[in-house]
């Protein structure tokens, strides 16, 4: 039997597994939208797909395995949106790229509110995310670190104030996440990251109703303030503009 002929059944099985896995996750996302993550169950997903629940265990041994797959998918999706926005504005200055990435994250969240809630909403009772979620979860943060790194290597970033008693913690965070950036910048970035998701969460979960009407303009103003807070204050026109001598 030729190599091509013998590999065909394996290839077909691999494609079938990919298709079934995708169908399971898509149905699980529908269940998230209808009932929330806390009520996600393999049995309900199997029922909606018209198969016996034991068939799903060959793909996802437990509810937590399915949740983990959905979480990784969501993190990767928003991470890809952030990276695409960064790349599409590669010739712009760091501040403009910062704004573009923030707007891309917001747009993804508004388009996928239930997946946003899965990764940035209330914790799912009884579920603890494994370390396998970390690389996907870090993608957006890495985009922001890269933008600040470009600014730092160019005209520089204005160091935000840092209380003396917070410096050891800021130095630890810098060592862990971006050792080539000033501790002041890393501490400000983590605060801005939390504030960004707070802004987006307020909009996604309805807390801005009857409070903020022109949300597009409000968001742009807010992320501009966040950019200033992390030190993106110099008028750089490109990703690695040379620092003045």
C-alpha positions as CSV (number, residue, x, y, z in Angstrom):
1,X,0.0,0.0,0.0
2,X,1.4,3.4,-0.9
3,X,2.2,6.0,1.7
4,X,-0.5,8.3,0.4
5,X,-3.2,5.6,0.5
6,X,-2.3,4.5,4.0
7,X,-2.3,8.1,5.3
8,X,-5.7,9.0,3.8
9,X,-7.8,7.3,6.6
10,X,-5.7,9.0,9.3
11,X,-6.1,12.4,7.5
12,X,-9.9,11.8,7.2
13,X,-10.1,11.0,10.9
14,X,-8.1,14.0,11.8
15,X,-10.4,16.3,9.8
16,X,-13.5,14.6,11.3
17,X,-12.1,15.2,14.8
18,X,-11.4,18.8,14.0
19,X,-15.0,19.3,12.6
20,X,-16.6,17.5,15.6
21,X,-14.5,19.5,18.1
22,X,-15.5,22.8,16.4
23,X,-19.2,21.8,16.5
24,X,-19.0,21.0,20.2
25,X,-17.4,24.3,21.0
26,X,-19.8,26.2,18.8
27,X,-22.8,24.6,20.6
28,X,-21.1,25.3,23.9
29,X,-20.8,29.0,23.0
30,X,-24.5,29.0,22.3
31,X,-25.1,27.6,25.7
32,X,-22.9,30.2,27.2
33,X,-25.0,32.9,25.5
34,X,-28.2,31.4,26.7
35,X,-27.4,30.2,30.2
36,X,-24.0,31.5,31.2
37,X,-20.7,29.6,31.9
38,X,-21.8,28.4,35.3
39,X,-24.5,26.2,33.7
40,X,-22.4,24.8,30.9
41,X,-22.6,21.0,30.8
42,X,-21.4,18.3,28.4
43,X,-24.7,16.5,28.8
44,X,-26.7,19.6,27.6
45,X,-24.3,20.2,24.7
46,X,-24.6,16.5,23.7
47,X,-28.4,16.7,23.8
48,X,-28.4,19.9,21.7
49,X,-26.1,18.2,19.2
50,X,-28.3,15.1,19.1
51,X,-25.6,12.7,20.3
52,X,-25.1,10.6,23.5
53,X,-23.1,12.4,26.1
54,X,-20.5,9.6,26.2
55,X,-19.5,10.6,22.6
56,X,-18.4,14.0,23.8
57,X,-16.0,12.6,26.4
58,X,-13.7,11.4,23.7
59,X,-13.2,15.1,22.8
60,X,-13.5,16.7,26.2
61,X,-13.2,14.4,29.2
62,X,-14.9,16.9,31.5
63,X,-16.8,20.2,31.6
64,X,-13.6,21.9,32.8
65,X,-11.7,20.7,29.7
66,X,-14.4,22.2,27.5
67,X,-14.3,25.4,29.5
68,X,-10.6,25.6,29.2
69,X,-10.8,25.2,25.4
70,X,-13.4,27.9,25.2
71,X,-11.3,30.2,27.3
72,X,-8.2,29.7,25.3
73,X,-10.1,30.3,22.1
74,X,-11.5,33.5,23.5
75,X,-8.1,34.8,24.6
76,X,-6.6,33.9,21.3
77,X,-9.4,35.7,19.4
78,X,-9.1,38.9,21.3
79,X,-5.3,38.6,21.1
80,X,-5.4,38.2,17.4
81,X,-7.7,41.3,17.2
82,X,-5.1,43.3,19.2
83,X,-2.2,42.0,17.1
84,X,-4.0,42.8,13.8
85,X,-4.7,46.4,14.9
86,X,-1.1,46.8,15.9
87,X,0.2,45.5,12.6
88,X,-2.3,47.6,10.6
89,X,-0.9,50.7,12.3
90,X,2.8,49.6,12.2
91,X,3.8,52.9,10.6
92,X,2.0,55.0,13.2
93,X,3.5,56.2,16.5
94,X,3.2,54.3,19.7
95,X,0.3,56.4,21.0
96,X,-1.8,55.9,17.8
97,X,-1.1,52.1,18.0
98,X,-2.1,52.1,21.6
99,X,-5.4,53.7,20.7
100,X,-6.0,51.3,17.8
101,X,-5.3,48.3,19.9
102,X,-7.6,49.5,22.7
103,X,-10.4,50.1,20.2
104,X,-9.8,46.6,18.6
105,X,-10.2,45.0,22.1
106,X,-13.3,46.9,22.8
107,X,-14.8,46.0,19.4
108,X,-14.1,42.4,19.9
109,X,-15.8,42.5,23.3
110,X,-18.9,44.2,22.0
111,X,-19.1,41.7,19.2
112,X,-18.5,38.7,21.5
113,X,-20.0,39.7,24.9
114,X,-20.5,36.2,26.2
115,X,-17.0,35.2,25.4
116,X,-15.7,38.4,26.9
117,X,-17.7,37.6,30.1
118,X,-16.2,34.1,30.1
119,X,-12.6,35.5,30.4
120,X,-13.2,38.8,32.1
121,X,-16.5,38.3,34.0
122,X,-17.3,36.5,37.3
123,X,-15.3,33.4,38.0
124,X,-17.0,30.1,37.1
125,X,-17.9,28.3,40.3
126,X,-15.8,25.2,40.8
127,X,-13.4,26.0,37.9
128,X,-9.8,26.9,38.2
129,X,-8.0,27.9,34.9
130,X,-4.9,25.8,34.3
131,X,-1.5,27.2,33.3
132,X,-2.3,26.2,29.7
133,X,-4.4,29.3,29.4
134,X,-1.5,31.7,30.2
135,X,0.1,32.0,26.8
136,X,-3.2,32.9,25.1
137,X,-4.2,35.2,28.0
138,X,-0.9,37.1,27.7
139,X,-1.3,38.0,24.0
140,X,-3.0,41.4,24.5
141,X,-0.6,42.4,27.3
142,X,2.4,41.5,25.1
143,X,1.0,43.8,22.4
144,X,0.9,46.7,24.9
145,X,4.4,45.9,26.2
146,X,5.7,45.9,22.7
147,X,4.2,49.3,22.0
148,X,5.8,50.7,25.2
149,X,9.1,49.1,24.3
150,X,9.1,50.8,20.9
151,X,8.4,54.1,22.6
152,X,11.1,53.5,25.2
153,X,13.6,52.7,22.5
154,X,12.6,55.8,20.5
155,X,11.8,59.2,22.1
156,X,11.2,57.5,25.4
157,X,8.3,57.3,27.8
158,X,7.6,59.8,30.6
159,X,8.0,57.9,33.9
160,X,4.9,58.1,35.9
161,X,5.2,58.9,39.6
162,X,5.9,55.9,41.8
163,X,5.6,55.9,45.6
164,X,8.7,54.6,47.3
165,X,6.8,51.9,49.1
166,X,5.5,50.5,45.8
167,X,8.9,50.4,44.1
168,X,9.9,46.9,45.3
169,X,6.6,45.5,43.9
170,X,7.0,47.5,40.6
171,X,10.6,46.2,40.3
172,X,9.3,42.6,40.8
173,X,6.6,43.1,38.1
174,X,9.1,44.6,35.7
175,X,11.4,41.7,36.2
176,X,8.6,39.2,35.6
177,X,7.0,40.9,32.6
178,X,9.2,43.5,30.9
179,X,12.7,43.8,32.4
180,X,13.8,46.2,29.7
181,X,11.2,48.8,30.8
182,X,11.3,51.1,33.8
183,X,9.5,49.8,36.8
184,X,7.4,53.0,36.8
185,X,6.2,52.2,33.3
186,X,5.3,48.6,34.1
187,X,3.3,49.5,37.2
188,X,1.4,52.1,35.2
189,X,0.8,49.7,32.4
190,X,-0.7,47.0,34.7
191,X,-3.0,49.7,36.2
192,X,-4.0,50.9,32.7
193,X,-4.6,47.3,31.6
194,X,-7.1,46.9,34.5
195,X,-8.7,50.2,33.8
196,X,-9.1,49.3,30.1
197,X,-11.0,46.1,30.9
198,X,-13.0,48.0,33.5
199,X,-14.1,50.5,30.8
200,X,-15.0,47.7,28.4
201,X,-16.7,45.7,31.1
202,X,-18.9,48.6,32.1
203,X,-20.0,48.9,28.5
204,X,-20.5,45.2,27.8
205,X,-22.4,44.6,31.0
206,X,-24.6,47.6,30.8
207,X,-23.3,49.8,33.6
208,X,-23.0,52.8,31.2
209,X,-26.7,52.7,30.4
210,X,-28.2,56.2,31.1
211,X,-24.7,57.4,32.1
212,X,-22.6,57.6,28.9
213,X,-24.4,58.2,25.7
214,X,-21.6,58.9,23.1
215,X,-19.6,55.9,24.0
216,X,-17.2,56.0,21.1
217,X,-15.9,59.5,21.9
218,X,-15.9,58.7,25.6
219,X,-13.8,55.6,25.0
220,X,-11.3,57.3,22.8
221,X,-10.9,60.1,25.4
222,X,-10.5,57.5,28.2
223,X,-7.8,55.5,26.3
224,X,-6.0,58.7,25.5
225,X,-5.8,59.4,29.2
226,X,-4.6,55.8,29.8
227,X,-1.9,56.4,27.2
228,X,-0.8,59.5,28.9
229,X,-0.8,57.7,32.2
230,X,1.7,55.0,31.0
231,X,4.0,57.7,29.6
232,X,3.1,57.9,25.9
233,X,3.3,61.7,25.8
234,X,5.9,62.4,23.2
235,X,4.8,63.0,19.6
236,X,6.5,60.1,17.9
237,X,5.5,59.6,14.3
238,X,6.7,56.1,13.8
239,X,7.3,52.9,15.8
240,X,11.0,53.6,16.5
241,X,11.5,57.3,16.1
242,X,15.0,58.3,17.1
243,X,15.4,60.0,20.5
244,X,16.7,63.6,20.4
245,X,20.4,64.1,21.0
